[in-house]
Amino acid sequence: MKKDYSDNFVLLQSLNAEELEAFNFLYTSLRERLYILAFSILRNQEAARDLVQHVFMEFWEGKIYRNITVSVKMYLLQTVRYKALTILEKEKTASRLKQAMPASPDWVMNYSIENRELKHEIETAIESLPPMASRVFRLHYIEKMSHKDIAQMLNISTSTVSSHIARALKGLRQQLSNIKKQGVN
């Protein structure tokens, strides 16, 4: 005797028993209606199809049917509606952010020029430090070595490493504050 999957109770029992036939009934009977709902919100055929497919996959593979106590049909309709509205809201937000971003090639060019100039100024400032302070600074901040490893490598104490780093940072602050006052463009 064939089961009546149009009865919500029978459908839920069959889904909980993981009967693929029950899922196939659900998919074939609701797929088009869910697609129409998704399309009416998203106004995009591919996005609507993808959404409906995703909801069904999530429903079956995630065994979501085990937690449903209402009509399966109503649950799926509400899920598709909610997810479609969420997608639409994300698209609107992305569009607003894109419009707010300066897309001018001049802006991009100026930014990269400023970065190159700033990098050059920082390199020049590091090179102008006393040789040992410059070397210790590079090892610690650029090579990411610990004070202990630097001390062993250079055969000096960790407190001497700390002194060189402090001297380097003080020198860099002074040099870079001069750049800030000059206003690098």
PEDAHU-V111840 format. One record per residue. N is the residue number from 1. RES is the residue in three letters. SS is DSSP state (alpha for helix, beta for strand, coil for the rest). PHI is phi in degrees with one decimal (* if undefined). PSI is psi in radians with two decimals (none if undefined). Layout:
# PEDAHU-V111840
n->(N/N)
res->(RES/RES)
ss->(SS/SS)
phi->(PHI/PHI)
psi->(PSI/PSI)
This chain:
# PEDAHU-V111840
n->(1/2/3/4/5/6/7/8/9/10/11/12/13/14/15/16/17/18/19/20/21/22/23/24/25/26/27/28/29/30/31/32/33/34/35/36/37/38/39/40/41/42/43/44/45/46/47/48/49/50/51/52/53/54/55/56/57/58/59/60/61/62/63/64/65/66/67/68/69/70/71/72/73/74/75/76/77/78/79/80/81/82/83/84/85/86/87/88/89/90/91/92/93/94/95/96/97/98/99/100/101/102/103/104/105/106/107/108/109/110/111/112/113/114/115/116/117/118/119/120/121/122/123/124/125/126/127/128/129/130/131/132/133/134/135/136/137/138/139/140/141/142/143/144/145/146/147/148/149/150/151/152/153/154/155/156/157/158/159/160/161/162/163/164/165/166/167/168/169/170/171/172/173/174/175/176/177/178/179/180/181/182/183/184/185)
res->(MET/LYS/LYS/ASP/TYR/SER/ASP/ASN/PHE/VAL/LEU/LEU/GLN/SER/LEU/ASN/ALA/GLU/GLU/LEU/GLU/ALA/PHE/ASN/PHE/LEU/TYR/THR/SER/LEU/ARG/GLU/ARG/LEU/TYR/ILE/LEU/ALA/PHE/SER/ILE/LEU/ARG/ASN/GLN/GLU/ALA/ALA/ARG/ASP/LEU/VAL/GLN/HIS/VAL/PHE/MET/GLU/PHE/TRP/GLU/GLY/LYS/ILE/TYR/ARG/ASN/ILE/THR/VAL/SER/VAL/LYS/MET/TYR/LEU/LEU/GLN/THR/VAL/ARG/TYR/LYS/ALA/LEU/THR/ILE/LEU/GLU/LYS/GLU/LYS/THR/ALA/SER/ARG/LEU/LYS/GLN/ALA/MET/PRO/ALA/SER/PRO/ASP/TRP/VAL/MET/ASN/TYR/SER/ILE/GLU/ASN/ARG/GLU/LEU/LYS/HIS/GLU/ILE/GLU/THR/ALA/ILE/GLU/SER/LEU/PRO/PRO/MET/ALA/SER/ARG/VAL/PHE/ARG/LEU/HIS/TYR/ILE/GLU/LYS/MET/SER/HIS/LYS/ASP/ILE/ALA/GLN/MET/LEU/ASN/ILE/SER/THR/SER/THR/VAL/SER/SER/HIS/ILE/ALA/ARG/ALA/LEU/LYS/GLY/LEU/ARG/GLN/GLN/LEU/SER/ASN/ILE/LYS/LYS/GLN/GLY/VAL/ASN)
ss->(coil/coil/coil/coil/coil/coil/coil/alpha/alpha/alpha/alpha/alpha/alpha/alpha/alpha/alpha/coil/coil/coil/alpha/alpha/alpha/alpha/alpha/alpha/alpha/alpha/alpha/alpha/alpha/alpha/alpha/alpha/alpha/alpha/alpha/alpha/alpha/alpha/alpha/alpha/alpha/coil/coil/alpha/alpha/alpha/alpha/alpha/alpha/alpha/alpha/alpha/alpha/alpha/alpha/alpha/alpha/alpha/alpha/alpha/coil/coil/alpha/alpha/alpha/alpha/coil/coil/coil/coil/alpha/alpha/alpha/alpha/alpha/alpha/alpha/alpha/alpha/alpha/alpha/alpha/alpha/alpha/alpha/alpha/alpha/alpha/alpha/alpha/alpha/alpha/alpha/alpha/alpha/alpha/alpha/alpha/alpha/coil/coil/coil/coil/alpha/alpha/alpha/alpha/alpha/alpha/alpha/alpha/alpha/alpha/alpha/alpha/alpha/alpha/alpha/alpha/alpha/alpha/alpha/alpha/alpha/alpha/alpha/coil/coil/coil/alpha/alpha/alpha/alpha/alpha/alpha/alpha/alpha/alpha/alpha/alpha/alpha/coil/coil/coil/coil/alpha/alpha/alpha/alpha/alpha/alpha/alpha/alpha/coil/coil/coil/alpha/alpha/alpha/alpha/alpha/alpha/alpha/alpha/alpha/alpha/alpha/alpha/alpha/alpha/alpha/alpha/alpha/alpha/alpha/alpha/alpha/alpha/alpha/alpha/alpha/coil/coil/coil)
phi->(*/-79.6/-79.1/-95.2/-73.1/-71.6/-81.8/-56.1/-63.0/-63.4/-61.2/-63.5/-61.4/-67.1/-64.4/-64.6/-85.2/58.3/-81.1/-62.0/-61.4/-67.0/-64.5/-60.3/-59.7/-60.0/-62.8/-69.2/-82.1/-112.6/-52.0/-67.2/-65.7/-66.7/-62.4/-61.5/-61.7/-62.0/-65.6/-64.6/-91.5/-84.5/58.0/-147.1/-60.6/-64.5/-64.2/-65.1/-60.9/-61.3/-63.0/-61.7/-60.2/-63.3/-62.7/-65.4/-62.9/-61.9/-61.7/-81.5/-69.2/-85.2/51.8/-64.1/-58.1/-67.3/-102.5/-87.1/-118.8/-107.3/-64.2/-61.1/-60.5/-64.7/-59.9/-66.5/-62.3/-65.4/-64.4/-63.3/-60.8/-61.1/-66.8/-65.9/-64.4/-64.7/-61.6/-60.8/-65.1/-64.1/-64.5/-64.7/-63.6/-61.5/-65.3/-62.4/-65.2/-64.1/-69.0/-75.9/-78.0/-68.5/-100.9/-64.6/-59.6/-63.0/-63.1/-62.7/-62.9/-61.4/-62.2/-69.9/-65.8/-61.4/-62.6/-63.8/-64.4/-64.7/-61.1/-62.8/-63.5/-65.6/-59.2/-61.6/-64.3/-65.3/-65.4/-81.3/-70.5/-56.2/-51.8/-69.8/-63.8/-62.5/-64.1/-64.2/-58.8/-62.0/-62.1/-77.9/-89.4/-98.7/-85.7/60.4/-87.9/-78.7/-58.4/-62.5/-65.1/-65.4/-59.4/-66.3/-64.1/-95.1/58.7/-132.6/-80.3/-66.8/-68.7/-68.1/-59.5/-60.5/-63.5/-64.1/-65.5/-61.3/-62.3/-64.8/-63.7/-63.0/-62.7/-66.6/-58.4/-63.6/-63.2/-73.7/-68.4/-64.6/-63.4/-60.7/-65.9/-75.3/74.4/-64.2/-108.9)
psi->(2.28/2.43/2.62/1.59/-0.16/-0.29/2.07/-0.70/-0.82/-0.74/-0.83/-0.73/-0.77/-0.69/-0.74/-0.46/0.07/0.71/2.00/-0.54/-0.66/-0.74/-0.75/-0.71/-0.84/-0.80/-0.87/-0.56/-0.42/-0.26/-0.86/-0.73/-0.71/-0.66/-0.79/-0.74/-0.86/-0.75/-0.63/-0.45/-0.82/-0.49/0.63/2.02/-0.84/-0.76/-0.68/-0.80/-0.80/-0.72/-0.84/-0.76/-0.77/-0.75/-0.76/-0.73/-0.80/-0.71/-0.80/-0.91/-0.59/0.00/0.71/-0.50/-0.38/-0.40/0.07/2.27/-0.07/-2.95/2.26/-0.71/-0.83/-0.68/-0.83/-0.69/-0.79/-0.67/-0.82/-0.75/-0.86/-0.82/-0.64/-0.76/-0.64/-0.76/-0.79/-0.75/-0.70/-0.70/-0.71/-0.74/-0.78/-0.69/-0.76/-0.74/-0.70/-0.70/-0.56/-0.39/2.30/2.08/0.15/2.30/-0.51/-0.72/-0.80/-0.77/-0.82/-0.70/-0.80/-0.58/-0.77/-0.71/-0.77/-0.74/-0.76/-0.75/-0.73/-0.76/-0.72/-0.78/-0.77/-0.74/-0.71/-0.73/-0.47/-0.12/2.81/2.54/-0.81/-0.69/-0.72/-0.79/-0.81/-0.72/-0.84/-0.76/-0.72/-0.88/-0.49/-0.78/-0.14/0.65/2.62/2.86/-0.73/-0.79/-0.67/-0.76/-0.77/-0.74/-0.74/-0.01/0.84/2.96/2.81/-0.53/-0.57/-0.67/-0.81/-0.70/-0.76/-0.71/-0.76/-0.76/-0.74/-0.79/-0.70/-0.80/-0.73/-0.70/-0.78/-0.85/-0.78/-0.47/-0.56/-0.70/-0.76/-0.72/-0.60/-0.42/1.30/2.29/none)
